Amino acid sequence: MVRFICTLALLGAGLSACAISQASARRCQQDHEALAVTHRALEERCALEAFTRAREGGPAQGGSADSVDDARLLEVLKNTGVSYEPIRPGVFGAEVDGFKHLLFARGLSLQLYAGFEANLTTEHINTWNRDKRFSRAYLDPDGTAVIESDLDLGSGWSDGLVVDFVRLFLVSVAAFADHVTTGDGGTSAPSIRL
């Protein structure tokens, strides 16, 4: 029987590697394709919603003229289904499906951050940046593979915009975990580094 090694990084499934049959390998490929379709659909939905809000002059909510209120933001984050914990003013942490990430509220912007220890090349990271939208990846000075995403709230914001931003990032993190463990540079399993 032909056997394959497949790495899965799907929402709700976490990250696992296993030896599987050829039929299971086909199902694995279908799961990877479904994740890519879900990722693209969320990207398109967020882009359309941001465009619509900008065009309609979306309502400003949740903060003063120069910053986002931490208590209000925590209330909104409850709608993501993720349990965020305040770390210090303007910094929140959470874990989803084994992947830890940070959310920074800086003035009128939000930034989501996750880092993975993996053996990657700059070319492998550049592949992510070339092929994906709404996030960026880089190797920090310690060699940690980082994925980040930013949201500008300067023109106003709504609960839905923030919730969609977080959900899209979580899909991106799962896809990035897959990216760093497959292909031409990801040779070690990711472990979060915050």
Residue pairs with C-beta under 8 A, 6 or more apart in sequence:
1 21
1 22
2 21
2 22
3 19
3 20
3 21
3 22
4 19
4 20
4 21
4 22
4 24
4 25
4 28
5 17
5 18
5 19
5 20
6 17
6 18
6 20
6 24
6 25
6 28
7 15
7 16
7 17
7 178
7 181
7 182
8 15
8 16
8 17
8 28
8 31
8 32
8 178
9 15
9 35
9 174
9 175
9 177
9 178
9 181
10 31
10 35
10 174
11 35
11 38
11 97
11 170
11 171
11 174
12 97
13 97
14 97
14 98
15 97
15 98
15 99
15 177
15 178
15 181
15 189
15 190
17 181
17 189
20 28
32 178
35 171
35 174
35 175
35 178
36 175
38 171
39 132
39 171
39 172
39 175
42 164
42 167
42 168
42 171
43 133
43 134
43 168
45 164
46 134
46 164
46 165
46 168
47 134
49 160
49 161
49 164
50 161
53 155
53 156
53 158
53 161
54 155
57 155
57 156
58 155
58 156
58 157
58 158
58 161
59 156
59 157
59 158
60 155
60 156
60 157
61 72
61 156
61 157
61 158
61 159
62 68
62 69
62 72
62 73
62 76
62 157
62 159
63 69
63 72
63 73
63 108
63 153
66 107
66 108
67 105
67 107
67 108
68 105
68 107
68 108
68 110
68 153
68 157
70 86
70 89
70 90
70 105
73 92
73 105
73 110
73 162
74 84
74 86
74 92
76 159
76 162
76 163
77 84
77 92
77 103
77 162
77 166
79 159
79 163
80 163
80 166
80 167
82 94
82 96
82 166
82 170
83 94
84 92
84 93
84 94
84 103
85 92
85 93
85 94
86 92
87 93
87 102
90 104
90 105
90 106
91 102
91 103
91 104
91 105
92 102
92 103
92 105
93 100
93 101
93 102
93 103
93 194
94 100
94 101
94 103
95 101
96 170
96 173
97 174
99 114
99 173
99 174
99 177
99 192
100 114
100 192
100 194
101 112
101 113
101 114
101 169
101 170
101 173
101 192
101 194
102 112
102 113
102 114
102 194
103 110
103 111
103 112
103 113
103 166
104 110
104 111
104 112
104 113
108 152
108 153
108 154
109 150
109 151
109 152
109 153
109 154
110 150
110 151
110 153
110 162
110 165
111 148
111 149
111 150
111 151
112 148
112 149
112 165
112 166
112 169
113 146
113 147
113 148
113 194
114 146
114 147
114 148
114 173
114 176
114 192
114 194
115 140
115 144
115 145
115 146
115 147
115 192
115 193
115 194
116 144
116 145
116 146
116 147
116 176
116 177
116 180
116 190
116 191
116 192
116 193
117 143
117 144
117 145
117 188
117 190
117 191
117 193
118 145
118 180
118 181
118 185
118 186
118 187
118 188
118 189
118 190
119 185
119 186
119 187
119 188
120 139
120 143
120 145
120 180
120 185
120 186
121 184
121 185
122 139
123 184
123 185
124 179
124 180
124 183
124 184
124 185
124 186
125 137
125 138
125 139
125 145
127 179
127 183
128 137
128 147
128 176
128 179
129 136
129 137
132 172
132 175
134 149
134 168
134 172
135 147
135 148
135 149
135 169
135 172
135 176
136 147
136 148
136 149
137 145
137 146
137 147
137 148
137 176
138 145
138 146
139 145
139 146
140 146
142 193
144 193
145 176
145 180
145 190
147 172
147 173
147 176
149 165
149 168
149 169
149 172
151 157
151 161
151 162
151 165
177 190
179 186
180 186
180 190
181 188
181 189
181 190
